[in-house]
Amino acid sequence: MTDTDPDRTLASLVEEVPTYARVFESLGLDYCCDGDRTLATTTTGVDLRT
């Protein structure tokens, strides 16, 4: 398992690893229109290790 920098934007993460799109969609995270948000700002209360 690799660590993901929580300060990266959702859009940049999906650009680098396209399969993240499914994960974000399943969590209701908008990586397109709201893709400038960082992972850290969208995951309050979510365990990033799962």
N, CA, C, O and CB atoms as a CASP TS submission, in Angstrom:
PFRMAT TS
TARGET T0000
AUTHOR 0000-0000-0000
METHOD Language model
MODEL 1
PARENT N/A
ATOM      1  N   MET     1       0.846  -1.176   0.000  1.00  0.00           N
ATOM      2  CA  MET     1       0.000   0.000   0.000  1.00  0.00           C
ATOM      3  C   MET     1       0.892   1.239   0.000  1.00  0.00           C
ATOM      4  O   MET     1       1.905   1.285   0.697  1.00  0.00           O
ATOM      5  CB  MET     1      -0.963  -0.002   1.222  1.00  0.00           C
ATOM      6  N   THR     2       0.509   2.229  -0.779  1.00  0.00           N
ATOM      7  CA  THR     2       1.279   3.468  -0.828  1.00  0.00           C
ATOM      8  C   THR     2       0.542   4.557  -0.064  1.00  0.00           C
ATOM      9  O   THR     2      -0.682   4.527   0.064  1.00  0.00           O
ATOM     10  CB  THR     2       1.532   3.905  -2.290  1.00  0.00           C
ATOM     11  N   ASP     3       1.297   5.504   0.436  1.00  0.00           N
ATOM     12  CA  ASP     3       0.699   6.647   1.119  1.00  0.00           C
ATOM     13  C   ASP     3       0.260   7.662   0.078  1.00  0.00           C
ATOM     14  O   ASP     3       0.947   7.879  -0.920  1.00  0.00           O
ATOM     15  CB  ASP     3       1.693   7.285   2.130  1.00  0.00           C
ATOM     16  N   THR     4      -0.876   8.276   0.314  1.00  0.00           N
ATOM     17  CA  THR     4      -1.389   9.316  -0.569  1.00  0.00           C
ATOM     18  C   THR     4      -1.320  10.635   0.171  1.00  0.00           C
ATOM     19  O   THR     4      -1.815  10.752   1.292  1.00  0.00           O
ATOM     20  CB  THR     4      -2.844   9.006  -1.035  1.00  0.00           C
ATOM     21  N   ASP     5      -0.712  11.623  -0.450  1.00  0.00           N
ATOM     22  CA  ASP     5      -0.557  12.939   0.161  1.00  0.00           C
ATOM     23  C   ASP     5      -1.926  13.604   0.291  1.00  0.00           C
ATOM     24  O   ASP     5      -2.565  13.885  -0.723  1.00  0.00           O
ATOM     25  CB  ASP     5       0.408  13.827  -0.672  1.00  0.00           C
ATOM     26  N   PRO     6      -2.389  13.860   1.506  1.00  0.00           N
ATOM     27  CA  PRO     6      -3.707  14.462   1.695  1.00  0.00           C
ATOM     28  C   PRO     6      -3.806  15.901   1.201  1.00  0.00           C
ATOM     29  O   PRO     6      -4.904  16.451   1.121  1.00  0.00           O
ATOM     30  CB  PRO     6      -4.071  14.417   3.140  1.00  0.00           C
ATOM     31  N   ASP     7      -2.670  16.519   0.868  1.00  0.00           N
ATOM     32  CA  ASP     7      -2.690  17.889   0.354  1.00  0.00           C
ATOM     33  C   ASP     7      -2.811  17.957  -1.167  1.00  0.00           C
ATOM     34  O   ASP     7      -2.820  19.045  -1.741  1.00  0.00           O
ATOM     35  CB  ASP     7      -1.444  18.611   0.788  1.00  0.00           C
ATOM     36  N   ARG     8      -2.901  16.815  -1.808  1.00  0.00           N
ATOM     37  CA  ARG     8      -3.099  16.786  -3.268  1.00  0.00           C
ATOM     38  C   ARG     8      -4.573  17.014  -3.581  1.00  0.00           C
ATOM     39  O   ARG     8      -5.452  16.677  -2.788  1.00  0.00           O
ATOM     40  CB  ARG     8      -2.614  15.429  -3.876  1.00  0.00           C
ATOM     41  N   THR     9      -4.825  17.590  -4.746  1.00  0.00           N
ATOM     42  CA  THR     9      -6.217  17.817  -5.145  1.00  0.00           C
ATOM     43  C   THR     9      -6.834  16.516  -5.647  1.00  0.00           C
ATOM     44  O   THR     9      -6.140  15.605  -6.098  1.00  0.00           O
ATOM     45  CB  THR     9      -6.306  18.913  -6.236  1.00  0.00           C
ATOM     46  N   LEU    10      -8.155  16.462  -5.554  1.00  0.00           N
ATOM     47  CA  LEU    10      -8.863  15.279  -6.036  1.00  0.00           C
ATOM     48  C   LEU    10      -8.609  15.076  -7.523  1.00  0.00           C
ATOM     49  O   LEU    10      -8.392  13.950  -7.971  1.00  0.00           O
ATOM     50  CB  LEU    10     -10.371  15.402  -5.763  1.00  0.00           C
ATOM     51  N   ALA    11      -8.635  16.161  -8.288  1.00  0.00           N
ATOM     52  CA  ALA    11      -8.420  16.058  -9.733  1.00  0.00           C
ATOM     53  C   ALA    11      -7.039  15.496 -10.055  1.00  0.00           C
ATOM     54  O   ALA    11      -6.906  14.661 -10.949  1.00  0.00           O
ATOM     55  CB  ALA    11      -8.590  17.426 -10.392  1.00  0.00           C
ATOM     56  N   SER    12      -6.014  15.942  -9.338  1.00  0.00           N
ATOM     57  CA  SER    12      -4.663  15.451  -9.625  1.00  0.00           C
ATOM     58  C   SER    12      -4.513  13.981  -9.255  1.00  0.00           C
ATOM     59  O   SER    12      -3.779  13.243  -9.912  1.00  0.00           O
ATOM     60  CB  SER    12      -3.625  16.282  -8.874  1.00  0.00           C
ATOM     61  N   LEU    13      -5.203  13.559  -8.209  1.00  0.00           N
ATOM     62  CA  LEU    13      -5.148  12.149  -7.826  1.00  0.00           C
ATOM     63  C   LEU    13      -5.797  11.263  -8.888  1.00  0.00           C
ATOM     64  O   LEU    13      -5.262  10.211  -9.238  1.00  0.00           O
ATOM     65  CB  LEU    13      -5.837  11.939  -6.472  1.00  0.00           C
ATOM     66  N   VAL    14      -6.953  11.693  -9.399  1.00  0.00           N
ATOM     67  CA  VAL    14      -7.637  10.916 -10.436  1.00  0.00           C
ATOM     68  C   VAL    14      -6.833  10.929 -11.730  1.00  0.00           C
ATOM     69  O   VAL    14      -6.810   9.938 -12.460  1.00  0.00           O
ATOM     70  CB  VAL    14      -9.054  11.471 -10.684  1.00  0.00           C
ATOM     71  N   GLU    15      -6.179  12.041 -12.012  1.00  0.00           N
ATOM     72  CA  GLU    15      -5.338  12.117 -13.214  1.00  0.00           C
ATOM     73  C   GLU    15      -4.194  11.103 -13.136  1.00  0.00           C
ATOM     74  O   GLU    15      -3.867  10.454 -14.130  1.00  0.00           O
ATOM     75  CB  GLU    15      -4.773  13.547 -13.391  1.00  0.00           C
ATOM     76  N   GLU    16      -3.593  10.972 -11.964  1.00  0.00           N
ATOM     77  CA  GLU    16      -2.475  10.050 -11.791  1.00  0.00           C
ATOM     78  C   GLU    16      -2.929   8.597 -11.673  1.00  0.00           C
ATOM     79  O   GLU    16      -2.294   7.694 -12.218  1.00  0.00           O
ATOM     80  CB  GLU    16      -1.678  10.434 -10.567  1.00  0.00           C
ATOM     81  N   VAL    17      -4.035   8.376 -10.954  1.00  0.00           N
ATOM     82  CA  VAL    17      -4.545   7.017 -10.736  1.00  0.00           C
ATOM     83  C   VAL    17      -6.039   7.025 -11.079  1.00  0.00           C
ATOM     84  O   VAL    17      -6.867   7.265 -10.200  1.00  0.00           O
ATOM     85  CB  VAL    17      -4.298   6.533  -9.242  1.00  0.00           C
ATOM     86  N   PRO    18      -6.391   6.766 -12.335  1.00  0.00           N
ATOM     87  CA  PRO    18      -7.785   6.856 -12.767  1.00  0.00           C
ATOM     88  C   PRO    18      -8.769   5.997 -11.964  1.00  0.00           C
ATOM     89  O   PRO    18      -9.949   6.335 -11.880  1.00  0.00           O
ATOM     90  CB  PRO    18      -7.870   6.472 -14.196  1.00  0.00           C
ATOM     91  N   THR    19      -8.310   4.912 -11.385  1.00  0.00           N
ATOM     92  CA  THR    19      -9.229   4.073 -10.604  1.00  0.00           C
ATOM     93  C   THR    19      -9.708   4.768  -9.329  1.00  0.00           C
ATOM     94  O   THR    19     -10.685   4.332  -8.720  1.00  0.00           O
ATOM     95  CB  THR    19      -8.553   2.753 -10.243  1.00  0.00           C
ATOM     96  N   TYR    20      -9.032   5.843  -8.918  1.00  0.00           N
ATOM     97  CA  TYR    20      -9.513   6.614  -7.768  1.00  0.00           C
ATOM     98  C   TYR    20     -10.883   7.218  -8.060  1.00  0.00           C
ATOM     99  O   TYR    20     -11.642   7.496  -7.131  1.00  0.00           O
ATOM    100  CB  TYR    20      -8.509   7.725  -7.403  1.00  0.00           C
ATOM    101  N   ALA    21     -11.208   7.424  -9.323  1.00  0.00           N
ATOM    102  CA  ALA    21     -12.497   8.011  -9.683  1.00  0.00           C
ATOM    103  C   ALA    21     -13.643   7.182  -9.112  1.00  0.00           C
ATOM    104  O   ALA    21     -14.597   7.743  -8.573  1.00  0.00           O
ATOM    105  CB  ALA    21     -12.632   8.124 -11.211  1.00  0.00           C
ATOM    106  N   ARG    22     -13.566   5.877  -9.220  1.00  0.00           N
ATOM    107  CA  ARG    22     -14.630   5.009  -8.679  1.00  0.00           C
ATOM    108  C   ARG    22     -14.734   5.136  -7.169  1.00  0.00           C
ATOM    109  O   ARG    22     -15.831   5.179  -6.612  1.00  0.00           O
ATOM    110  CB  ARG    22     -14.374   3.544  -9.056  1.00  0.00           C
ATOM    111  N   VAL    23     -13.589   5.194  -6.515  1.00  0.00           N
ATOM    112  CA  VAL    23     -13.579   5.327  -5.055  1.00  0.00           C
ATOM    113  C   VAL    23     -14.219   6.647  -4.648  1.00  0.00           C
ATOM    114  O   VAL    23     -15.079   6.680  -3.768  1.00  0.00           O
ATOM    115  CB  VAL    23     -12.136   5.236  -4.503  1.00  0.00           C
ATOM    116  N   PHE    24     -13.799   7.731  -5.287  1.00  0.00           N
ATOM    117  CA  PHE    24     -14.356   9.037  -4.958  1.00  0.00           C
ATOM    118  C   PHE    24     -15.853   9.072  -5.232  1.00  0.00           C
ATOM    119  O   PHE    24     -16.616   9.608  -4.428  1.00  0.00           O
ATOM    120  CB  PHE    24     -13.647  10.136  -5.751  1.00  0.00           C
ATOM    121  N   GLU    25     -16.282   8.506  -6.359  1.00  0.00           N
ATOM    122  CA  GLU    25     -17.706   8.475  -6.681  1.00  0.00           C
ATOM    123  C   GLU    25     -18.485   7.695  -5.628  1.00  0.00           C
ATOM    124  O   GLU    25     -19.574   8.112  -5.234  1.00  0.00           O
ATOM    125  CB  GLU    25     -17.929   7.860  -8.067  1.00  0.00           C
ATOM    126  N   SER    26     -17.946   6.574  -5.171  1.00  0.00           N
ATOM    127  CA  SER    26     -18.651   5.768  -4.167  1.00  0.00           C
ATOM    128  C   SER    26     -18.776   6.507  -2.840  1.00  0.00           C
ATOM    129  O   SER    26     -19.683   6.231  -2.056  1.00  0.00           O
ATOM    130  CB  SER    26     -17.929   4.439  -3.953  1.00  0.00           C
ATOM    131  N   LEU    27     -17.862   7.449  -2.587  1.00  0.00           N
ATOM    132  CA  LEU    27     -17.906   8.251  -1.365  1.00  0.00           C
ATOM    133  C   LEU    27     -18.646   9.572  -1.561  1.00  0.00           C
ATOM    134  O   LEU    27     -18.784  10.359  -0.625  1.00  0.00           O
ATOM    135  CB  LEU    27     -16.498   8.524  -0.876  1.00  0.00           C
ATOM    136  N   GLY    28     -19.122   9.811  -2.789  1.00  0.00           N
ATOM    137  CA  GLY    28     -19.836  11.045  -3.083  1.00  0.00           C
ATOM    138  C   GLY    28     -18.928  12.259  -3.204  1.00  0.00           C
ATOM    139  O   GLY    28     -19.366  13.391  -2.999  1.00  0.00           O
ATOM    140  N   LEU    29     -17.653  12.021  -3.541  1.00  0.00           N
ATOM    141  CA  LEU    29     -16.695  13.117  -3.694  1.00  0.00           C
ATOM    142  C   LEU    29     -16.601  13.522  -5.160  1.00  0.00           C
ATOM    143  O   LEU    29     -16.349  12.684  -6.025  1.00  0.00           O
ATOM    144  CB  LEU    29     -15.301  12.710  -3.154  1.00  0.00           C
ATOM    145  N   ASP    30     -16.802  14.802  -5.435  1.00  0.00           N
ATOM    146  CA  ASP    30     -16.756  15.328  -6.795  1.00  0.00           C
ATOM    147  C   ASP    30     -15.317  15.698  -7.143  1.00  0.00           C
ATOM    148  O   ASP    30     -14.776  16.667  -6.611  1.00  0.00           O
ATOM    149  CB  ASP    30     -17.693  16.557  -6.949  1.00  0.00           C
ATOM    150  N   TYR    31     -14.709  14.936  -8.024  1.00  0.00           N
ATOM    151  CA  TYR    31     -13.316  15.180  -8.417  1.00  0.00           C
ATOM    152  C   TYR    31     -13.224  15.982  -9.707  1.00  0.00           C
ATOM    153  O   TYR    31     -12.125  16.319 -10.147  1.00  0.00           O
ATOM    154  CB  TYR    31     -12.575  13.859  -8.582  1.00  0.00           C
ATOM    155  N   CYS    32     -14.356  16.291 -10.314  1.00  0.00           N
ATOM    156  CA  CYS    32     -14.369  17.035 -11.578  1.00  0.00           C
ATOM    157  C   CYS    32     -14.626  18.524 -11.324  1.00  0.00           C
ATOM    158  O   CYS    32     -13.699  19.332 -11.368  1.00  0.00           O
ATOM    159  CB  CYS    32     -15.444  16.460 -12.535  1.00  0.00           C
ATOM    160  N   CYS    33     -15.861  18.876 -11.062  1.00  0.00           N
ATOM    161  CA  CYS    33     -16.212  20.284 -10.851  1.00  0.00           C
ATOM    162  C   CYS    33     -15.657  20.829  -9.542  1.00  0.00           C
ATOM    163  O   CYS    33     -15.398  22.026  -9.420  1.00  0.00           O
ATOM    164  CB  CYS    33     -17.719  20.454 -10.871  1.00  0.00           C
ATOM    165  N   ASP    34     -15.476  19.951  -8.573  1.00  0.00           N
ATOM    166  CA  ASP    34     -14.949  20.352  -7.271  1.00  0.00           C
ATOM    167  C   ASP    34     -13.549  19.779  -7.079  1.00  0.00           C
ATOM    168  O   ASP    34     -13.095  19.590  -5.951  1.00  0.00           O
ATOM    169  CB  ASP    34     -15.886  19.886  -6.133  1.00  0.00           C
ATOM    170  N   GLY    35     -12.871  19.505  -8.191  1.00  0.00           N
ATOM    171  CA  GLY    35     -11.584  18.826  -8.173  1.00  0.00           C
ATOM    172  C   GLY    35     -10.429  19.609  -7.601  1.00  0.00           C
ATOM    173  O   GLY    35      -9.354  19.055  -7.371  1.00  0.00           O
ATOM    174  N   ASP    36     -10.638  20.905  -7.366  1.00  0.00           N
ATOM    175  CA  ASP    36      -9.554  21.697  -6.790  1.00  0.00           C
ATOM    176  C   ASP    36      -9.472  21.553  -5.271  1.00  0.00           C
ATOM    177  O   ASP    36      -8.558  22.089  -4.646  1.00  0.00           O
ATOM    178  CB  ASP    36      -9.733  23.155  -7.156  1.00  0.00           C
ATOM    179  N   ARG    37     -10.418  20.835  -4.681  1.00  0.00           N
ATOM    180  CA  ARG    37     -10.370  20.568  -3.237  1.00  0.00           C
ATOM    181  C   ARG    37      -9.307  19.521  -2.959  1.00  0.00           C
ATOM    182  O   ARG    37      -9.086  18.616  -3.764  1.00  0.00           O
ATOM    183  CB  ARG    37     -11.755  20.096  -2.703  1.00  0.00           C
ATOM    184  N   THR    38      -8.655  19.649  -1.818  1.00  0.00           N
ATOM    185  CA  THR    38      -7.653  18.649  -1.459  1.00  0.00           C
ATOM    186  C   THR    38      -8.326  17.456  -0.797  1.00  0.00           C
ATOM    187  O   THR    38      -9.445  17.551  -0.292  1.00  0.00           O
ATOM    188  CB  THR    38      -6.584  19.253  -0.524  1.00  0.00           C
ATOM    189  N   LEU    39      -7.634  16.359  -0.810  1.00  0.00           N
ATOM    190  CA  LEU    39      -8.138  15.158  -0.161  1.00  0.00           C
ATOM    191  C   LEU    39      -8.389  15.428   1.319  1.00  0.00           C
ATOM    192  O   LEU    39      -9.384  14.964   1.875  1.00  0.00           O
ATOM    193  CB  LEU    39      -7.150  13.990  -0.338  1.00  0.00           C
ATOM    194  N   ALA    40      -7.499  16.171   1.952  1.00  0.00           N
ATOM    195  CA  ALA    40      -7.641  16.473   3.380  1.00  0.00           C
ATOM    196  C   ALA    40      -8.931  17.226   3.689  1.00  0.00           C
ATOM    197  O   ALA    40      -9.546  16.990   4.728  1.00  0.00           O
ATOM    198  CB  ALA    40      -6.452  17.285   3.859  1.00  0.00           C
ATOM    199  N   THR    41      -9.346  18.123   2.808  1.00  0.00           N
ATOM    200  CA  THR    41     -10.547  18.917   3.085  1.00  0.00           C
ATOM    201  C   THR    41     -11.830  18.151   2.797  1.00  0.00           C
ATOM    202  O   THR    41     -12.912  18.606   3.167  1.00  0.00           O
ATOM    203  CB  THR    41     -10.526  20.190   2.270  1.00  0.00           C
ATOM    204  N   THR    42     -11.732  17.013   2.153  1.00  0.00           N
ATOM    205  CA  THR    42     -12.933  16.253   1.807  1.00  0.00           C
ATOM    206  C   THR    42     -13.123  15.016   2.662  1.00  0.00           C
ATOM    207  O   THR    42     -14.144  14.338   2.548  1.00  0.00           O
ATOM    208  CB  THR    42     -12.886  15.855   0.366  1.00  0.00           C
ATOM    209  N   THR    43     -12.165  14.713   3.510  1.00  0.00           N
ATOM    210  CA  THR    43     -12.204  13.428   4.210  1.00  0.00           C
ATOM    211  C   THR    43     -12.322  13.536   5.720  1.00  0.00           C
ATOM    212  O   THR    43     -11.890  12.633   6.436  1.00  0.00           O
ATOM    213  CB  THR    43     -10.988  12.654   3.881  1.00  0.00           C
ATOM    214  N   THR    44     -12.881  14.593   6.205  1.00  0.00           N
ATOM    215  CA  THR    44     -13.056  14.717   7.644  1.00  0.00           C
ATOM    216  C   THR    44     -13.878  13.541   8.157  1.00  0.00           C
ATOM    217  O   THR    44     -15.013  13.329   7.729  1.00  0.00           O
ATOM    218  CB  THR    44     -13.732  16.060   8.004  1.00  0.00           C
ATOM    219  N   GLY    45     -13.300  12.790   9.068  1.00  0.00           N
ATOM    220  CA  GLY    45     -13.986  11.642   9.649  1.00  0.00           C
ATOM    221  C   GLY    45     -13.862  10.357   8.869  1.00  0.00           C
ATOM    222  O   GLY    45     -14.420   9.340   9.280  1.00  0.00           O
ATOM    223  N   VAL    46     -13.145  10.365   7.752  1.00  0.00           N
ATOM    224  CA  VAL    46     -12.963   9.164   6.935  1.00  0.00           C
ATOM    225  C   VAL    46     -11.583   8.588   7.215  1.00  0.00           C
ATOM    226  O   VAL    46     -10.591   9.317   7.200  1.00  0.00           O
ATOM    227  CB  VAL    46     -13.135   9.481   5.416  1.00  0.00           C
ATOM    228  N   ASP    47     -11.513   7.289   7.469  1.00  0.00           N
ATOM    229  CA  ASP    47     -10.229   6.629   7.703  1.00  0.00           C
ATOM    230  C   ASP    47      -9.571   6.383   6.355  1.00  0.00           C
ATOM    231  O   ASP    47     -10.019   5.528   5.592  1.00  0.00           O
ATOM    232  CB  ASP    47     -10.409   5.288   8.496  1.00  0.00           C
ATOM    233  N   LEU    48      -8.509   7.127   6.055  1.00  0.00           N
ATOM    234  CA  LEU    48      -7.848   7.025   4.757  1.00  0.00           C
ATOM    235  C   LEU    48      -7.075   5.729   4.585  1.00  0.00           C
ATOM    236  O   LEU    48      -6.634   5.421   3.478  1.00  0.00           O
ATOM    237  CB  LEU    48      -6.920   8.185   4.567  1.00  0.00           C
ATOM    238  N   ARG    49      -6.905   4.974   5.640  1.00  0.00           N
ATOM    239  CA  ARG    49      -6.151   3.722   5.550  1.00  0.00           C
ATOM    240  C   ARG    49      -7.006   2.566   5.067  1.00  0.00           C
ATOM    241  O   ARG    49      -6.474   1.480   4.835  1.00  0.00           O
ATOM    242  CB  ARG    49      -5.552   3.380   6.892  1.00  0.00           C
ATOM    243  N   THR    50      -8.302   2.752   4.907  1.00  0.00           N
ATOM    244  CA  THR    50      -9.165   1.655   4.464  1.00  0.00           C
ATOM    245  C   THR    50      -9.403   1.716   2.992  1.00  0.00           C
ATOM    246  O   THR    50     -10.109   0.869   2.445  1.00  0.00           O
ATOM    247  CB  THR    50     -10.483   1.677   5.192  1.00  0.00           C
TER
END
